[in-house]
């Protein structure tokens, strides 16, 4: 299935381009990110970095285990810190 990926954390994901990617039907948000990175020829993230990411599906925050549907927009960002 095709999803649209938007990333807002280049310090974690490197040069992963935004755009459309093919992922397995019903895969989870975190699995979709890994599939997109593989398609772009990038190494997968270490567990320590992967657990810090936030996922949004069609503009709503979701858990990394949230299944996606064809046409979904997956946004990946890092949590904001500061004071």
N, CA, C and O atoms as a DFTB+ gen file, in Angstrom:
332 C
 N C O
     1  1       0.843      -1.172       0.000
     2  2       0.000       0.000       0.000
     3  2       0.890       1.237       0.000
     4  3       2.049       1.171       0.409
     5  1       0.363       2.339      -0.448
     6  2       1.120       3.577      -0.531
     7  2       0.748       4.504       0.623
     8  3      -0.430       4.721       0.907
     9  1       1.774       5.046       1.284
    10  2       1.565       6.070       2.315
    11  2       2.389       7.287       1.941
    12  3       3.301       7.199       1.118
    13  1       2.072       8.418       2.542
    14  2       2.858       9.641       2.365
    15  2       3.606       9.902       3.654
    16  3       3.006       9.939       4.728
    17  1       4.920      10.082       3.553
    18  2       5.773      10.288       4.716
    19  2       6.264      11.724       4.770
    20  3       6.678      12.294       3.760
    21  1       6.212      12.298       5.960
    22  2       6.783      13.618       6.234
    23  2       7.603      13.478       7.503
    24  3       7.104      12.973       8.509
    25  1       8.856      13.917       7.470
    26  2       9.702      13.835       8.653
    27  2      10.084      15.229       9.117
    28  3      10.252      16.145       8.313
    29  1      10.220      15.374      10.438
    30  2      10.562      16.653      11.030
    31  2      11.690      16.445      12.050
    32  3      11.708      17.080      13.104
    33  1      12.622      15.558      11.727
    34  2      13.719      15.300      12.660
    35  2      14.944      14.755      11.908
    36  3      15.308      13.592      12.080
    37  1      15.576      15.592      11.077
    38  2      16.721      15.103      10.300
    39  2      17.886      14.642      11.168
    40  3      18.703      13.841      10.715
    41  1      17.983      15.125      12.400
    42  2      19.069      14.683      13.271
    43  2      18.921      13.210      13.636
    44  3      19.905      12.569      14.005
    45  1      17.718      12.667      13.539
    46  2      17.484      11.249      13.791
    47  2      17.440      10.439      12.493
    48  3      17.978       9.333      12.427
    49  1      16.802      10.991      11.473
    50  2      16.512      10.221      10.266
    51  2      17.418      10.531       9.087
    52  3      17.268       9.939       8.018
    53  1      18.346      11.442       9.266
    54  2      19.293      11.741       8.193
    55  2      18.605      12.302       6.965
    56  3      17.761      13.192       7.072
    57  1      18.953      11.797       5.823
    58  2      18.480      12.318       4.543
    59  2      17.281      11.550       4.001
    60  3      17.167      11.358       2.790
    61  1      16.398      11.115       4.871
    62  2      15.199      10.400       4.431
    63  2      14.262      11.396       3.754
    64  3      13.739      12.290       4.418
    65  1      14.040      11.261       2.447
    66  2      13.183      12.229       1.754
    67  2      11.698      12.034       2.069
    68  3      11.220      10.910       2.220
    69  1      10.994      13.143       2.164
    70  2       9.546      13.091       2.290
    71  2       8.978      12.608       0.956
    72  3       9.590      12.810      -0.093
    73  1       7.820      11.978       0.999
    74  2       7.183      11.547      -0.239
    75  2       6.370      10.291      -0.049
    76  3       6.057       9.897       1.075
    77  1       6.030       9.666      -1.163
    78  2       5.228       8.447      -1.142
    79  2       6.128       7.216      -1.083
    80  3       7.163       7.148      -1.745
    81  1       5.705       6.247      -0.272
    82  2       6.446       5.001      -0.103
    83  2       5.467       3.843      -0.121
    84  3       4.303       3.988       0.253
    85  1       5.950       2.699      -0.558
    86  2       5.176       1.460      -0.529
    87  2       5.558       0.693       0.733
    88  3       6.736       0.439       0.985
    89  1       4.556       0.330       1.516
    90  2       4.769      -0.442       2.736
    91  2       3.774      -1.598       2.748
    92  3       2.814      -1.614       1.978
    93  1       4.015      -2.559       3.628
    94  2       3.134      -3.726       3.725
    95  2       1.739      -3.318       4.203
    96  3       1.599      -2.426       5.040
    97  1       0.739      -3.960       3.678
    98  2      -0.652      -3.693       4.049
    99  2      -0.835      -3.841       5.558
   100  3      -0.472      -4.870       6.129
   101  1      -1.395      -2.818       6.207
   102  2      -1.692      -2.874       7.631
   103  2      -0.495      -2.792       8.561
   104  3      -0.627      -3.089       9.749
   105  1       0.669      -2.397       8.059
   106  2       1.841      -2.339       8.936
   107  2       1.696      -1.195       9.939
   108  3       0.960      -0.237       9.706
   109  1       2.406      -1.313      11.048
   110  2       2.370      -0.308      12.102
   111  2       3.208       0.906      11.700
   112  3       4.056       0.822      10.811
   113  1       2.958       2.029      12.364
   114  2       3.656       3.277      12.055
   115  2       5.180       3.101      12.134
   116  3       5.899       3.525      11.228
   117  1       5.666       2.487      13.197
   118  2       7.110       2.293      13.351
   119  2       7.670       1.361      12.272
   120  3       8.771       1.585      11.769
   121  1       6.923       0.331      11.920
   122  2       7.349      -0.580      10.850
   123  2       7.389       0.149       9.516
   124  3       8.283      -0.090       8.704
   125  1       6.436       1.029       9.286
   126  2       6.406       1.795       8.042
   127  2       7.638       2.687       7.936
   128  3       8.228       2.805       6.862
   129  1       8.030       3.314       9.042
   130  2       9.234       4.148       9.023
   131  2      10.454       3.319       8.649
   132  3      11.271       3.753       7.837
   133  1      10.584       2.141       9.227
   134  2      11.711       1.268       8.906
   135  2      11.698       0.890       7.429
   136  3      12.745       0.888       6.782
   137  1      10.526       0.572       6.894
   138  2      10.408       0.217       5.474
   139  2      10.797       1.399       4.585
   140  3      11.465       1.208       3.569
   141  1      10.395       2.601       4.948
   142  2      10.743       3.795       4.171
   143  2      12.248       4.026       4.185
   144  3      12.838       4.367       3.159
   145  1      12.864       3.841       5.341
   146  2      14.316       4.018       5.443
   147  2      15.049       3.007       4.574
   148  3      16.029       3.347       3.911
   149  1      14.577       1.767       4.575
   150  2      15.186       0.734       3.735
   151  2      15.067       1.096       2.258
   152  3      16.027       0.944       1.502
   153  1      13.892       1.575       1.842
   154  2      13.685       1.951       0.445
   155  2      14.591       3.101       0.030
   156  3      14.992       3.193      -1.130
   157  1      14.916       3.981       0.978
   158  2      15.792       5.119       0.692
   159  2      17.262       4.748       0.818
   160  3      18.136       5.589       0.604
   161  1      17.543       3.491       1.165
   162  2      18.929       3.036       1.285
   163  2      19.613       3.481       2.567
   164  3      20.839       3.577       2.619
   165  1      18.825       3.754       3.600
   166  2      19.377       4.197       4.881
   167  2      19.334       3.063       5.890
   168  3      18.465       2.192       5.824
   169  1      20.275       3.078       6.823
   170  2      20.314       2.071       7.881
   171  2      19.170       2.310       8.852
   172  3      18.756       3.450       9.062
   173  1      18.662       1.242       9.441
   174  2      17.589       1.397      10.421
   175  2      18.136       2.044      11.690
   176  3      19.337       2.007      11.957
   177  1      17.245       2.629      12.454
   178  2      17.635       3.351      13.656
   179  2      17.927       2.413      14.814
   180  3      17.286       1.370      14.944
   181  1      18.889       2.773      15.658
   182  2      19.072       2.012      16.896
   183  2      17.843       2.162      17.790
   184  3      17.134       3.165      17.709
   185  1      17.596       1.192      18.621
   186  2      16.437       1.187      19.516
   187  2      16.363       2.463      20.359
   188  3      15.276       3.007      20.553
   189  1      17.486       2.940      20.853
   190  2      17.503       4.133      21.706
   191  2      16.948       5.356      20.971
   192  3      16.266       6.178      21.582
   193  1      17.222       5.488      19.697
   194  2      16.694       6.610      18.921
   195  2      15.247       6.368      18.504
   196  3      14.423       7.282      18.538
   197  1      14.948       5.148      18.115
   198  2      13.615       4.814      17.622
   199  2      12.545       5.064      18.685
   200  3      11.444       5.499      18.349
   201  1      12.846       4.797      19.963
   202  2      11.850       4.966      21.021
   203  2      11.601       6.431      21.364
   204  3      10.629       6.739      22.053
   205  1      12.450       7.336      20.905
   206  2      12.265       8.761      21.184
   207  2      11.368       9.459      20.166
   208  3      10.960      10.599      20.385
   209  1      11.059       8.797      19.068
   210  2      10.278       9.427      18.006
   211  2       8.784       9.447      18.320
   212  3       8.270       8.581      19.028
   213  1       8.106      10.449      17.780
   214  2       6.657      10.554      17.870
   215  2       6.068      10.340      16.477
   216  3       6.668      10.725      15.474
   217  1       4.899       9.728      16.429
   218  2       4.248       9.416      15.154
   219  2       2.877      10.078      15.102
   220  3       2.132      10.091      16.082
   221  1       2.570      10.622      13.939
   222  2       1.242      11.188      13.706
   223  2       0.677      10.557      12.436
   224  3       1.355      10.466      11.413
   225  1      -0.560      10.132      12.525
   226  2      -1.267       9.547      11.380
   227  2      -2.384      10.509      11.002
   228  3      -3.318      10.730      11.774
   229  1      -2.277      11.075       9.810
   230  2      -3.286      12.018       9.326
   231  2      -3.536      13.152      10.323
   232  3      -4.675      13.565      10.539
   233  1      -2.442      13.652      10.930
   234  2      -2.527      14.796      11.826
   235  2      -2.866      14.485      13.273
   236  3      -3.001      15.404      14.081
   237  1      -3.005      13.210      13.620
   238  2      -3.314      12.823      15.004
   239  2      -2.207      11.950      15.562
   240  3      -1.713      11.044      14.890
   241  1      -1.818      12.237      16.819
   242  2      -0.780      11.454      17.477
   243  2      -1.240      10.005      17.628
   244  3      -2.371       9.737      18.035
   245  1      -0.328       9.062      17.288
   246  2      -0.628       7.631      17.432
   247  2       0.562       6.924      18.060
   248  3       1.679       7.441      18.069
   249  1       0.305       5.747      18.578
   250  2       1.372       4.895      19.111
   251  2       2.154       4.306      17.945
   252  3       1.624       4.193      16.840
   253  1       3.422       3.924      18.181
   254  2       4.218       3.301      17.110
   255  2       3.587       2.020      16.569
   256  3       3.864       1.619      15.439
   257  1       2.746       1.383      17.369
   258  2       2.102       0.123      16.953
   259  2       0.804       0.338      16.182
   260  3       0.169      -0.634      15.770
   261  1       0.396       1.590      15.978
   262  2      -0.856       1.902      15.267
   263  2      -0.768       1.429      13.814
   264  3       0.155       1.822      13.101
   265  1      -1.708       0.596      13.361
   266  2      -1.688       0.171      11.961
   267  2      -2.083       1.309      11.025
   268  3      -2.926       2.143      11.357
   269  1      -1.468       1.326       9.866
   270  2      -1.750       2.339       8.854
   271  2      -2.646       1.769       7.766
   272  3      -2.761       0.553       7.608
   273  1      -3.276       2.663       7.020
   274  2      -4.109       2.295       5.875
   275  2      -3.550       2.969       4.627
   276  3      -2.823       3.959       4.716
   277  1      -3.892       2.431       3.482
   278  2      -3.459       3.025       2.216
   279  2      -3.879       4.490       2.164
   280  3      -5.003       4.838       2.525
   281  1      -2.967       5.337       1.713
   282  2      -3.244       6.757       1.581
   283  2      -2.991       7.573       2.829
   284  3      -3.091       8.799       2.788
   285  1      -2.664       6.923       3.945
   286  2      -2.394       7.664       5.174
   287  2      -1.182       8.572       5.017
   288  3      -0.270       8.293       4.239
   289  1      -1.194       9.665       5.777
   290  2      -0.039      10.560       5.869
   291  2       0.610      10.296       7.221
   292  3       0.002      10.533       8.264
   293  1       1.842       9.807       7.200
   294  2       2.591       9.507       8.412
   295  2       3.621      10.603       8.621
   296  3       4.485      10.828       7.773
   297  1       3.525      11.282       9.753
   298  2       4.495      12.311      10.105
   299  2       5.312      11.792      11.277
   300  3       4.756      11.297      12.258
   301  1       6.629      11.906      11.175
   302  2       7.523      11.439      12.227
   303  2       8.303      12.644      12.738
   304  3       8.914      13.382      11.964
   305  1       8.270      12.831      14.064
   306  2       8.990      13.953      14.661
   307  2       9.594      13.544      15.995
   308  3       9.290      12.483      16.542
   309  1      10.438      14.398      16.490
   310  2      11.040      14.139      17.786
   311  2      10.298      14.966      18.826
   312  3       9.723      16.002      18.490
   313  1      10.302      14.526      20.087
   314  2       9.639      15.331      21.123
   315  2      10.399      16.635      21.342
   316  3      11.624      16.684      21.234
   317  1       9.662      17.668      21.645
   318  2      10.272      18.953      21.947
   319  2      10.698      18.986      23.394
   320  3      10.023      18.439      24.266
   321  1      11.815      19.626      23.645
   322  2      12.296      19.771      25.013
   323  2      12.651      21.225      25.249
   324  3      12.787      22.006      24.308
   325  1      12.793      21.564      26.461
   326  2      13.185      22.932      26.786
   327  2      12.297      23.495      27.857
   328  3      11.470      22.794      28.439
   329  1      12.477      24.765      28.109
   330  2      11.681      25.349      29.172
   331  2      11.446      26.800      29.002
   332  3      10.784      27.419      29.835
